Amino acid sequence: MYKKFFVILASLSLLISACSLTNIIDSAREIIPQVEEALPEIIEELQEIEDFEPVEEEPADINQDQADVEPTEQEVVESENDREETDLDITMTERTEMLGSDDPLYEIEIRYPYMEGDSEVIAPFNFEMDYLVEVVVEVFVSEVEESDAQRPDDAMPATSFLQIDYEITYQSDGLYSVYLPITTYIAISASPSTVSFSYNYDALNKEFLLPRDLFLSDADYFAEINVLVEEELLARDFGYLEGVAEDVLQRRDNWNIFPEGLRINFDAYEVGPGAAGPQFVFIPWEDIADTLDLNGPAGRILSD
């Protein structure tokens, strides 16, 4: 497991030295879920090493009746209450940082969400936030250094900048939805550019949600959402070409939970010209009610 973890990090380091910032962000979108998948096992192994104490185990009674070891109804209720208490122990805070350099000339302003509480519950979320910020900053500095090296000796240096910000779109019953726009400007660029990431975290289960986690297993939710997105984008007068959104939706999951529904996020240039800027499509819960799995996270959202 540790080997897999460090192979992922090594792969990302190679990408940092070989690609532009935009390509790095796209690559990070693919690599970060791999780290995310490996993280629970990494944390579990680290905890086993840290907390290990040899104990003498009592021999199991192989003749014990199976009914004696099954949880009672009261124990099941207590277990469910424990999960709810875990959510109550979480506090959403933020981390901020201001960085700068005169040679090369750049400014960095960072603001991103962070959790406080039960370390086992918050670890996957905080790891993901720290990791994303670390990658973006490292890529940005690398791009600035490369740009500055190409600047003529008699040219005045211009200030490059990076801004990482966030919006919490949902926070209830152990579910957290976060949108992070990342704006960069490299001195030789024509204009700033913005890319975004979205994270939907289920603290009760200590996992990040995929779109399918909200829907019934036999529902063709992708097709239904794609139709709604297409209709909305085609109705806007910004030069959208039919079918483009479907390609983006298949490539990455950039969506957020709101109390009233889902918001699908498209960065500038993804579904139209850069001048049109980012595009957001909001889908009310009632428009997709027939496909939602009310026994999963969607049920917790709609019960609020």
Steps between C-alpha positions, in 0.01 A plus 500: 500500500783740586661419167180592316477826694854611418473387137202735465697788652800424281281502190364838595852637552593397146190671367590821684832520318357421158161673459337838508284610792177425317617151407619439856160590639334260257751228592454566870126446457584146387776430752338639816215244499766226497656645814151539641429132436825392665474736797268298730729198488807720555342663804388163636849353467660804663258481790565127543874569522456789743240338726627139497525336840542122542207352690399152599182405325247281674423181307175522309218270599433319176184350646348838579156541345496738203203689643710598801749697289258679271440867594178572681254764381622730776863457391407584141327820615802593714730441202291731282504765772879474518521582127285809550720612790805473275348762271425726797868494600612655170564872465567651159776758519739642239869541436644818353847591384666788317824429316718712276835527328703780342710270284311373313221748567175341615223516759297210639177531696362174639170438675357150526269298730625280779333276756557467872377206705536123503833438324381181331192672358663821379829351373387416144351847446795693645752287314321572173493876565868517600602286206314707243643826633853360510478380140355825368757718679792287385382507140439874510847579637656272239310679222601842632867401518488369144333819378747723681794312350373595153468872584752722317760657730385852419129425561334601824360203694124474528317354798349154466232394744309200629175513691330197657156560647197290594124491546317256730175424319363240742571404860254280687455150644860401439502612136728780379517645149784736408579694182857628451575747218872541430609812312851538358688757301847435362680821403527422129137390470240707322252478787429311826345155482273318744447129553291340772467190713197367686496266798197331654598330824293257707654526847280227648651248258837675466486506120463736208179466302476423132188605306375140492490496882192723490299289257329164479729224375283429195437866410654651188575818690779614267269510199234687696742761632662539159163577339426766760846655463476502119160669506623772733826573317332504157253757632784736587639730233875452536594269214448159657533201265276200565676198649797685647367484858462123481871463424587716800261312731657171397849634561459640849255537788476872577170529687376629832215425735260780597196470728281554193683280249822432310721756332712388206809719456679567171820702486564763237577345157348163598160553336548830318739783414715643776316831483184322621676411825405207723153354464285354777193283449269452798280189514221504764447178694143474374627476140690179579286369786414175322867394483617597850585230754323612816678231702835666430647850537219648290252390764695683770502816288129495422408427861642835617 
